[in-house]
Amino acid sequence: MALATAAAPLKRTPLHSLHLALGAKMVPFAGYEMPVQYPAGILAEHLHARAQAGLFDVSHMGQLRLAGGDPANALEALVPGDLLGLASRRMRYTLLLNDTGGILDDLMATRLEDGFFLVVNAARKEADLAHLSARLGRLTTVEFLKDRALLALQGPAAATALSHCCEGTAQLGFMSAMATTLAGYQCLVTRSGYTGEDGFEISVPAAGATAVAEMLLARPEVRPIGLGARDSLRLEAGLCLYGHDIDETTTPIEAGLAWAIGKRRRAEGGFSGAAVVLHQLAEGTMRTRVGIRPDGRAPAREDTPVIDPAGAKLGRVTSGGFGPSIGGPIAMGYVDSRYAAPGTPLGVLVRGTARPARVVRLPFVPHRYYRG
């Protein structure tokens, strides 16, 4: 009889002790022990990030460095984004695709003077590292930056808070990067994030993570925010969560991410899965990711069946819950493309009961990214 294999111990980010000191409720997530909420609770944290500024520990994400050879051309063979046209210290959201156009991961790519800095999803970082190592070619190297933490400062007051800690960040353009010093540590700051609000992500040496976090939390407009509010904020912003709204079985076109395919890449192809993706771009898809607003107060959670008014199944919910800024349930999911137009009546089968819903435009809450 085979013995049961003990589960691997959860990893901890460099901010683990600070989370405990702040009263965080810790939960397993992507192999890490992470804060899901602090004493104020998810609702208060969510609304504070929308009104002021929230600080998130996202050190579980993967930080990778590409160097050597021609990294832009090498990476363009694997993603549909235009990286050759990306200026130094500029960044782009793009997608790592398999040979049939399925999404292996979504990531942020920042061009630096001597290569690229990538931020990839926590649950995919080891697989991404292996995929990139095998596919980039012998001249371009990829390195996992294990000694760095990652913080996200998000919300309309994020620029005010960060500008009190270092100069130049308030003028940083959206989807741009700069090197700066915070609490005595060299950091890479990007104006980006995952909430739909203005904000920044800060890559900092692991040894300096607590000092930088405490410096930011000392600002009156900044509060710590856990994974619970991070999820509700990104859902309101209509942003995909890997492993839920996108995965290897979904393509960028099905997922409503055609905007991430550069104009030149549409004309030239030359990326993994290009034949499938460009065909779908021209001809459409059988299913489409849409926003869904259930009537009433009952949320439609992940895997809730989506049905037509006659009860026939049209698809399923991939992300769903309560939208604090909306004051009611919201969801995203895939439906038959014939039913994807905003305003189309649908049903969601919540605990065996059909409840009315309708297709709505994404995002649920308007994006408020900094435009300069």
C-alpha positions in Angstrom: 0.0 0.0 0.0 1.4 3.4 -1.0 1.9 5.9 1.7 0.2 9.3 1.4 2.6 12.0 0.3 2.9 14.9 2.8 1.8 18.2 1.4 4.7 20.6 0.7 5.0 23.2 3.5 3.6 26.6 2.5 6.1 29.2 1.4 6.2 32.6 3.1 6.8 36.0 1.5 9.3 38.4 3.1 6.4 40.3 4.6 5.0 37.4 6.6 5.9 38.7 10.0 4.4 42.2 9.1 1.1 40.6 8.0 0.9 38.8 11.4 1.7 42.0 13.3 -1.1 43.8 11.3 -3.6 41.1 12.4 -4.0 39.4 9.0 -6.0 36.2 8.5 -3.6 34.0 6.6 -4.7 31.4 4.1 -3.0 29.0 1.6 -2.7 30.5 -1.9 -0.6 29.3 -4.8 1.7 27.5 -2.4 2.1 30.4 -0.1 0.7 31.5 3.2 -1.0 34.8 2.2 -3.2 37.4 3.9 -6.8 37.2 2.8 -7.9 40.1 4.9 -7.0 42.3 7.9 -9.2 43.2 10.9 -11.1 45.9 8.9 -12.5 43.2 6.6 -12.7 42.7 2.9 -15.6 45.2 2.3 -13.8 48.0 4.1 -10.5 47.2 2.4 -12.1 47.1 -1.1 -13.8 50.5 -0.6 -10.6 52.1 0.8 -8.6 51.0 -2.2 -11.2 52.6 -4.5 -11.3 55.8 -2.4 -7.7 56.2 -1.1 -4.8 53.8 -1.5 -4.2 50.1 -0.6 -0.9 48.2 -0.2 -0.9 44.6 -1.4 1.8 42.0 -0.9 2.2 40.3 -4.3 5.6 38.8 -3.6 4.2 35.3 -4.5 4.2 36.4 -8.1 7.2 35.4 -10.3 9.8 38.0 -11.3 11.9 36.9 -14.2 14.8 38.6 -16.1 15.6 38.0 -19.8 19.0 39.0 -21.1 21.5 38.2 -23.9 21.1 37.7 -27.6 18.0 39.5 -29.0 15.4 39.1 -26.2 12.7 41.1 -27.9 12.7 38.9 -31.0 13.1 35.7 -28.9 10.1 36.6 -26.7 8.0 37.7 -29.6 8.1 34.1 -31.0 6.1 33.1 -27.9 3.7 36.0 -27.3 1.4 38.1 -29.6 2.4 41.5 -28.1 4.6 44.0 -30.0 7.8 44.0 -28.0 10.1 45.2 -30.8 8.3 48.5 -30.8 8.4 48.9 -27.0 10.7 51.7 -25.9 13.1 51.3 -23.0 11.4 51.6 -19.5 8.0 50.9 -21.1 5.8 47.9 -20.4 3.1 45.8 -22.0 0.5 43.3 -21.0 0.9 40.1 -23.1 0.2 36.4 -23.2 2.3 33.3 -23.3 0.6 31.0 -25.8 0.9 27.3 -26.6 1.0 26.0 -30.2 -2.8 25.9 -30.5 -3.3 29.4 -29.2 -4.2 28.4 -25.6 -3.1 30.8 -22.9 -0.2 29.4 -20.8 -0.1 32.6 -18.7 -0.7 36.3 -18.8 2.2 38.5 -17.9 3.6 42.0 -17.8 6.8 42.6 -19.8 9.0 45.7 -19.1 11.7 46.6 -21.6 15.0 47.6 -19.9 18.2 48.8 -21.4 19.7 45.3 -21.3 16.7 43.0 -21.6 13.2 42.4 -20.2 11.7 42.2 -16.7 8.7 39.9 -16.6 6.0 39.5 -13.9 4.2 36.2 -14.2 1.5 34.5 -12.1 2.4 32.7 -8.9 1.0 29.3 -9.8 2.6 29.4 -13.3 6.1 30.7 -12.5 7.9 27.4 -12.5 6.1 26.2 -15.7 6.8 29.6 -17.3 10.5 29.4 -16.4 10.8 25.9 -18.0 8.8 27.0 -21.1 10.9 30.1 -21.7 14.2 28.2 -21.0 13.2 25.6 -23.6 11.9 28.0 -26.2 13.9 31.3 -26.1 16.9 29.9 -27.9 20.5 29.5 -26.7 21.5 33.1 -26.9 18.7 34.5 -24.6 18.8 33.6 -20.9 16.0 33.7 -18.4 16.6 34.1 -14.7 14.1 33.7 -11.8 14.7 36.6 -9.4 14.2 34.7 -6.1 15.6 37.4 -3.9 13.0 40.1 -4.7 9.6 41.0 -3.2 6.8 42.7 -5.0 4.4 45.3 -3.6 1.4 46.9 -5.2 0.2 50.3 -4.2 -3.2 50.9 -5.7 -5.9 53.6 -5.6 -6.5 57.3 -6.4 -4.2 58.5 -3.6 -1.4 56.1 -4.6 0.6 58.7 -6.4 0.4 61.1 -3.5 1.5 58.5 -1.0 4.5 57.3 -3.1 5.6 60.8 -4.0 6.1 61.6 -0.3 8.6 58.7 -0.2 10.6 59.3 -3.4 10.7 61.9 -6.2 9.5 61.5 -9.7 6.9 58.8 -9.3 3.9 61.2 -9.6 5.0 62.1 -13.1 5.7 58.5 -14.2 3.6 57.6 -17.2 1.1 54.7 -17.2 2.7 51.4 -18.2 6.2 53.0 -17.6 9.0 52.1 -15.3 11.7 53.9 -13.3 14.5 52.9 -11.0 14.5 54.7 -7.7 15.5 54.3 -4.1 12.9 53.6 -1.3 13.9 53.2 2.3 17.5 53.0 1.2 16.9 50.1 -1.3 17.1 50.1 -5.1 13.7 49.4 -6.5 12.1 49.2 -9.9 8.7 51.0 -9.9 6.1 50.6 -12.6 2.9 52.5 -13.0 0.5 49.5 -13.4 -1.7 47.2 -11.3 -4.6 44.9 -11.1 -7.5 46.9 -9.7 -8.5 49.3 -12.5 -7.3 52.2 -10.4 -4.2 54.3 -10.7 -1.3 52.7 -8.9 2.2 51.3 -8.9 4.0 48.0 -8.5 7.3 48.0 -6.7 10.0 45.4 -7.1 12.3 45.6 -4.1 15.1 43.4 -2.7 13.5 40.9 -0.2 15.7 42.3 2.6 14.0 45.7 2.1 10.4 44.6 1.7 9.4 45.3 5.3 11.1 48.7 5.4 9.4 49.8 2.2 6.0 48.5 3.3 6.2 50.2 6.7 7.2 53.4 5.1 4.2 53.4 2.8 1.8 52.2 5.6 2.9 55.2 7.7 1.1 57.4 5.2 -2.5 58.2 6.4 -4.0 57.4 3.0 -2.5 53.8 2.8 -4.0 50.7 4.4 -3.0 47.0 4.0 -5.2 45.0 1.6 -5.6 41.3 1.4 -6.3 38.7 -1.3 -10.1 38.9 -0.7 -10.4 42.6 -1.7 -7.7 42.1 -4.5 -10.1 39.6 -6.1 -13.2 41.7 -5.8 -11.4 44.8 -7.1 -10.0 43.0 -10.2 -13.5 41.4 -10.8 -15.1 44.8 -10.8 -12.4 46.0 -13.2 -13.2 43.1 -15.6 -9.7 41.7 -15.4 -8.9 38.0 -15.9 -7.6 35.7 -13.2 -5.4 32.9 -14.6 -6.7 29.4 -13.9 -10.2 30.8 -13.7 -11.1 33.2 -16.6 -8.2 32.1 -18.8 -6.1 29.0 -19.1 -4.6 26.6 -21.7 -8.1 25.8 -23.1 -9.0 29.5 -23.8 -7.6 31.7 -26.6 -7.1 35.4 -26.5 -10.0 36.0 -28.8 -12.4 33.9 -26.8 -11.2 35.8 -23.7 -11.9 39.2 -25.1 -8.1 40.0 -25.1 -7.7 40.7 -28.8 -6.5 44.2 -27.9 -3.3 42.6 -26.6 -2.4 41.5 -30.1 -0.2 44.1 -31.7 -1.2 45.5 -35.1 2.1 44.4 -36.6 1.7 40.9 -35.0 -1.7 40.6 -36.6 -0.2 41.3 -40.0 3.0 39.2 -39.6 2.0 36.4 -37.2 5.1 34.5 -36.1 4.1 33.7 -32.6 3.0 30.5 -30.9 -0.6 29.6 -32.0 -0.7 32.4 -34.5 -2.7 30.3 -37.1 -5.5 29.6 -34.6 -5.5 33.1 -33.1 -5.5 35.0 -36.4 -8.2 32.7 -37.8 -10.4 33.4 -34.8 -9.6 37.1 -35.1 -11.0 37.1 -38.6 -13.8 34.6 -38.3 -14.9 34.9 -34.6 -15.3 32.3 -32.0 -18.0 29.9 -30.7 -17.9 31.3 -27.2 -17.0 34.7 -25.7 -16.1 36.0 -22.2 -18.8 38.5 -21.1 -19.8 40.4 -18.0 -22.9 39.1 -16.2 -25.2 41.0 -13.8 -27.5 38.6 -11.9 -30.7 40.1 -10.6 -31.4 40.2 -6.9 -28.7 39.6 -4.2 -27.6 36.0 -4.7 -24.1 35.9 -6.2 -23.3 33.5 -9.1 -20.0 31.9 -8.1 -17.4 30.2 -10.3 -18.8 27.2 -12.2 -22.4 28.4 -11.9 -24.1 27.2 -15.2 -25.3 30.0 -17.5 -28.6 29.2 -19.3 -30.8 30.8 -21.9 -34.4 31.8 -20.9 -35.6 28.4 -22.0 -33.2 26.6 -19.7 -30.6 25.4 -22.2 -27.0 25.7 -21.1 -25.0 28.5 -22.7 -21.8 28.4 -20.7 -20.5 28.9 -17.2 -19.4 31.5 -14.7 -15.6 31.7 -14.3 -15.5 34.5 -11.7 -18.3 35.8 -9.6 -19.2 37.4 -6.3 -20.4 40.6 -4.7 -19.2 43.9 -6.1 -18.8 46.3 -3.2 -18.6 49.3 -5.5 -21.7 48.1 -7.4 -23.7 47.1 -4.4 -24.8 43.8 -5.9 -23.6 40.5 -7.5 -21.4 40.6 -10.5 -19.8 37.8 -12.6 -17.8 37.0 -15.7 -18.0 33.9 -17.8 -18.1 32.3 -21.2 -21.3 32.0 -23.2 -22.3 31.0 -26.7 -21.2 34.0 -28.8 -24.7 34.4 -30.2 -25.8 35.5 -26.7 -22.8 37.8 -26.0 -24.4 41.2 -26.9 -24.8 43.6 -23.9 -28.4 43.5 -22.7 -29.0 39.9 -23.7 -31.2 38.2 -21.1 -29.7 35.1 -19.5 -30.2 32.9 -16.5 -27.8 31.6 -13.8 -28.4 28.3 -12.1 -27.7 29.2 -8.4 -28.0 26.1 -6.1 -30.4 24.5 -8.6 -32.6 27.6 -9.0 -32.7 29.5 -12.2 -32.2 33.2 -11.5 -32.5 36.0 -14.1 -29.4 37.8 -15.3 -28.2 39.8 -18.3 -25.0 40.4 -20.3 -23.3 43.7 -19.5 -20.3 45.5 -20.8 -17.0 45.1 -19.0 -15.6 46.6 -16.9 -18.2 46.9 -14.1 -16.4 49.9 -12.7 -14.7 52.3 -15.1 -10.9 52.1 -15.2 -9.1 55.1 -13.8 -5.6 54.6 -15.0 -3.3 57.6 -15.0 -3.1 59.2 -18.4 -0.8 62.1 -17.7 
